[in-house]
Amino acid sequence: MDPDKTPESKNWAVYVVIAIVAIVFLLFWIMTKNDVKIEPTQEKKTDLQASPPLQGQATGAVVAQGSCTDSDGENTFVAGETSLGDKDVKDSCHGNKVIEFICGKKEGNDAIIQKLLKCPGACNNGACVPTCGETDNGIDIKTRSIVYGGNERGLIGAIERCKDTHTLMEYFCSGSEIVERDIACTCKEGSCV
């Protein structure tokens, strides 16, 4: 008789299955016993160059009774506070990423959703630090450039262009703000000729 086919080996397998089911049931009961659950999900890393930094993958959710309020929406440049029932959470930093809390739904219930979002620069006190950068390093009317940045209004960017054949729309940084200036010149393909 084959030792793997004995009645004792079949009974052992049944006991293992029963034990696994009991453990899963116990864990489920423990997790649902409380009003508040934190359920992690897989984090998706986002590359600033590959996708906009305001896109992120939910990394967890807090579910409770009551209505959800969020002081900043999903604006990573504002340190907000999100409340649901008696739970209050504040946006925080993790390196150059912001841990952004927003209102959402989890299994049909109001929930606080946690997202890990990359800042275009640094993160400080629960918010991305406003930034501005440009490809021509200032006002250079002979070179078409791209100006990009982020602030409390979100991510913004501009490409210098001709408003008409006699006006260049020149963009440049002033601190963390993007400034637009009309330059009178013969304009072609986003620069003065």
Secondary structure, DSSP 8 states (H G I E B T S, - for coil): --GGGSHHHHHHHHHHHHHHHHHHHHHHHHHHHSS-EE---------TTTS-TT---EEEEEE-SS-EEESSTT-TTS--EEEETTEEEE-EEETTEEEEEEEEEETTEEEEEEEEEE-SS-EETTEE--EEEESSSS--TTS--EEEEEETTEEEEEE-EEEETTEEEEEEEETTEEEEEEEES-EETTEE-
